[in-house]
């Protein structure tokens, strides 16, 4: 089969954030993450920030990129929120000023909500790798908070749960 051009576009012209819906049905889609949860800076994005073009977001160290950058770099490479949650066993609660932010870039075993971010990357690109038998491609229905992960051999339906590690950490201490 000869090489074919399936898509003829410049990826730099694609939006970094896609806003879908409005009001209670609104959500955002981004590659990595938008909130900054680094040691020295905690910055939580709101719908108003996104609507204003993120002009107020501070520059921070972007863990996934291993350099300091703005919200654009964080949207492409950010992992500070999920990495800090993994290390400290503490997670922010969802805020009413921000709609859900569906993101990937960091592989999780099942879709999970941390703060306003919903991590969906279940390793679809690893399907067929013997070391990653649970990897799969995940599709989500935002209005129902249901996700389906499939890998060609199985289809798993899950309800997206909010990770409440603050409560878990408190229980471990007590």
One Martini backbone bead per residue (centre of mass of N, CA, C, O) as a GRO file, in nm:
protein
  174
    1UNK     BB    1   0.094   0.038   0.026
    2UNK     BB    2   0.086   0.351  -0.024
    3UNK     BB    3   0.150   0.650   0.068
    4UNK     BB    4  -0.077   0.855   0.260
    5UNK     BB    5  -0.266   1.147   0.289
    6UNK     BB    6  -0.502   1.202   0.541
    7UNK     BB    7  -0.377   1.478   0.653
    8UNK     BB    8  -0.395   1.839   0.567
    9UNK     BB    9  -0.209   1.996   0.819
   10UNK     BB   10  -0.136   2.225   1.081
   11UNK     BB   11  -0.097   2.172   1.413
   12UNK     BB   12  -0.062   2.484   1.492
   13UNK     BB   13  -0.384   2.536   1.417
   14UNK     BB   14  -0.474   2.407   1.660
   15UNK     BB   15  -0.636   2.390   1.938
   16UNK     BB   16  -0.565   2.372   2.285
   17UNK     BB   17  -0.869   2.448   2.343
   18UNK     BB   18  -1.186   2.288   2.388
   19UNK     BB   19  -1.508   2.414   2.383
   20UNK     BB   20  -1.806   2.256   2.519
   21UNK     BB   21  -2.067   2.409   2.544
   22UNK     BB   22  -2.299   2.518   2.810
   23UNK     BB   23  -2.306   2.562   3.118
   24UNK     BB   24  -2.372   2.252   3.256
   25UNK     BB   25  -2.249   2.122   2.965
   26UNK     BB   26  -1.973   2.216   3.005
   27UNK     BB   27  -1.643   2.162   2.846
   28UNK     BB   28  -1.303   2.062   2.829
   29UNK     BB   29  -1.023   2.019   2.594
   30UNK     BB   30  -0.696   1.871   2.660
   31UNK     BB   31  -0.399   1.724   2.654
   32UNK     BB   32  -0.317   1.789   2.946
   33UNK     BB   33  -0.293   2.068   3.152
   34UNK     BB   34  -0.388   2.374   3.344
   35UNK     BB   35  -0.309   2.337   3.616
   36UNK     BB   36  -0.097   2.458   3.878
   37UNK     BB   37   0.106   2.225   4.105
   38UNK     BB   38   0.345   2.348   4.229
   39UNK     BB   39   0.537   2.423   4.494
   40UNK     BB   40   0.522   2.757   4.441
   41UNK     BB   41   0.254   2.705   4.254
   42UNK     BB   42  -0.099   2.783   4.256
   43UNK     BB   43  -0.312   2.729   3.967
   44UNK     BB   44  -0.653   2.791   3.890
   45UNK     BB   45  -0.872   2.740   3.648
   46UNK     BB   46  -1.118   2.915   3.469
   47UNK     BB   47  -1.361   2.992   3.254
   48UNK     BB   48  -1.275   3.290   3.235
   49UNK     BB   49  -0.984   3.236   3.151
   50UNK     BB   50  -1.050   3.082   2.892
   51UNK     BB   51  -1.230   3.308   2.761
   52UNK     BB   52  -0.969   3.518   2.784
   53UNK     BB   53  -0.704   3.341   2.694
   54UNK     BB   54  -0.511   3.306   2.951
   55UNK     BB   55  -0.370   3.594   3.037
   56UNK     BB   56  -0.333   3.531   3.372
   57UNK     BB   57  -0.133   3.317   3.356
   58UNK     BB   58   0.135   3.193   3.498
   59UNK     BB   59   0.455   3.123   3.517
   60UNK     BB   60   0.590   2.788   3.517
   61UNK     BB   61   0.683   2.489   3.602
   62UNK     BB   62   0.694   2.214   3.366
   63UNK     BB   63   0.719   1.896   3.422
   64UNK     BB   64   0.691   1.754   3.135
   65UNK     BB   65   0.913   1.972   3.009
   66UNK     BB   66   1.141   2.079   3.208
   67UNK     BB   67   1.021   2.386   3.220
   68UNK     BB   68   0.957   2.711   3.181
   69UNK     BB   69   0.608   2.830   3.146
   70UNK     BB   70   0.313   2.854   3.009
   71UNK     BB   71  -0.002   2.746   2.939
   72UNK     BB   72   0.083   2.616   2.672
   73UNK     BB   73   0.288   2.417   2.788
   74UNK     BB   74   0.087   2.289   2.989
   75UNK     BB   75  -0.120   2.187   2.772
   76UNK     BB   76   0.106   1.988   2.643
   77UNK     BB   77   0.293   1.886   2.934
   78UNK     BB   78   0.139   1.868   3.188
   79UNK     BB   79   0.193   1.707   3.548
   80UNK     BB   80   0.158   1.839   3.832
   81UNK     BB   81  -0.107   1.742   3.951
   82UNK     BB   82  -0.073   1.429   3.934
   83UNK     BB   83   0.208   1.416   4.070
   84UNK     BB   84   0.128   1.543   4.343
   85UNK     BB   85  -0.086   1.339   4.415
   86UNK     BB   86   0.103   1.090   4.417
   87UNK     BB   87   0.298   1.205   4.643
   88UNK     BB   88   0.078   1.348   4.868
   89UNK     BB   89  -0.220   1.254   4.884
   90UNK     BB   90  -0.349   1.518   4.738
   91UNK     BB   91  -0.658   1.693   4.644
   92UNK     BB   92  -0.850   1.881   4.471
   93UNK     BB   93  -1.143   2.026   4.445
   94UNK     BB   94  -1.402   2.100   4.285
   95UNK     BB   95  -1.500   2.389   4.098
   96UNK     BB   96  -1.758   2.612   4.004
   97UNK     BB   97  -1.562   2.801   3.800
   98UNK     BB   98  -1.516   2.503   3.658
   99UNK     BB   99  -1.518   2.301   3.419
  100UNK     BB  100  -1.453   2.029   3.286
  101UNK     BB  101  -1.125   1.870   3.219
  102UNK     BB  102  -1.022   1.698   2.949
  103UNK     BB  103  -0.746   1.459   2.961
  104UNK     BB  104  -0.413   1.352   2.904
  105UNK     BB  105  -0.067   1.229   2.867
  106UNK     BB  106  -0.145   1.060   3.134
  107UNK     BB  107  -0.137   0.754   3.254
  108UNK     BB  108  -0.421   0.558   3.349
  109UNK     BB  109  -0.603   0.287   3.448
  110UNK     BB  110  -0.845   0.489   3.499
  111UNK     BB  111  -1.068   0.707   3.494
  112UNK     BB  112  -1.009   1.037   3.653
  113UNK     BB  113  -1.086   1.276   3.905
  114UNK     BB  114  -0.903   1.593   3.950
  115UNK     BB  115  -1.083   1.805   4.034
  116UNK     BB  116  -1.141   1.934   3.706
  117UNK     BB  117  -0.985   1.692   3.612
  118UNK     BB  118  -1.002   1.440   3.343
  119UNK     BB  119  -0.844   1.140   3.315
  120UNK     BB  120  -0.811   0.932   2.994
  121UNK     BB  121  -0.533   0.795   2.967
  122UNK     BB  122  -0.504   0.430   2.887
  123UNK     BB  123  -0.291   0.350   2.657
  124UNK     BB  124  -0.363   0.311   2.345
  125UNK     BB  125  -0.061   0.284   2.223
  126UNK     BB  126  -0.019  -0.010   2.393
  127UNK     BB  127  -0.165  -0.189   2.223
  128UNK     BB  128  -0.012  -0.521   2.217
  129UNK     BB  129   0.152  -0.498   2.464
  130UNK     BB  130   0.249  -0.733   2.692
  131UNK     BB  131   0.300  -0.515   2.941
  132UNK     BB  132  -0.012  -0.383   2.847
  133UNK     BB  133  -0.307  -0.537   2.884
  134UNK     BB  134  -0.491  -0.277   2.999
  135UNK     BB  135  -0.475  -0.124   2.763
  136UNK     BB  136  -0.653   0.163   2.604
  137UNK     BB  137  -0.926   0.308   2.458
  138UNK     BB  138  -1.100   0.612   2.546
  139UNK     BB  139  -1.439   0.683   2.602
  140UNK     BB  140  -1.676   0.960   2.657
  141UNK     BB  141  -1.964   1.071   2.863
  142UNK     BB  142  -2.012   1.366   3.012
  143UNK     BB  143  -2.323   1.358   3.097
  144UNK     BB  144  -2.264   1.056   3.255
  145UNK     BB  145  -1.977   0.970   3.356
  146UNK     BB  146  -1.879   0.772   3.118
  147UNK     BB  147  -1.656   0.497   3.036
  148UNK     BB  148  -1.471   0.345   2.759
  149UNK     BB  149  -1.251   0.059   2.739
  150UNK     BB  150  -1.049  -0.054   2.461
  151UNK     BB  151  -0.843  -0.342   2.286
  152UNK     BB  152  -1.009  -0.578   2.107
  153UNK     BB  153  -1.086  -0.786   2.368
  154UNK     BB  154  -1.211  -0.551   2.545
  155UNK     BB  155  -1.485  -0.395   2.744
  156UNK     BB  156  -1.485  -0.115   2.966
  157UNK     BB  157  -1.707   0.003   3.210
  158UNK     BB  158  -1.707   0.333   3.365
  159UNK     BB  159  -1.717   0.536   3.638
  160UNK     BB  160  -1.638   0.849   3.708
  161UNK     BB  161  -1.417   0.928   3.963
  162UNK     BB  162  -1.346   1.100   4.242
  163UNK     BB  163  -1.055   1.193   4.387
  164UNK     BB  164  -1.012   1.144   4.756
  165UNK     BB  165  -0.715   1.181   4.907
  166UNK     BB  166  -0.761   1.343   5.156
  167UNK     BB  167  -0.930   1.127   5.301
  168UNK     BB  168  -0.723   0.899   5.288
  169UNK     BB  169  -0.493   1.041   5.440
  170UNK     BB  170  -0.650   1.079   5.705
  171UNK     BB  171  -0.699   0.777   5.762
  172UNK     BB  172  -0.395   0.694   5.781
  173UNK     BB  173  -0.326   0.878   6.028
  174UNK     BB  174  -0.559   0.779   6.240
   0.00000   0.00000   0.00000
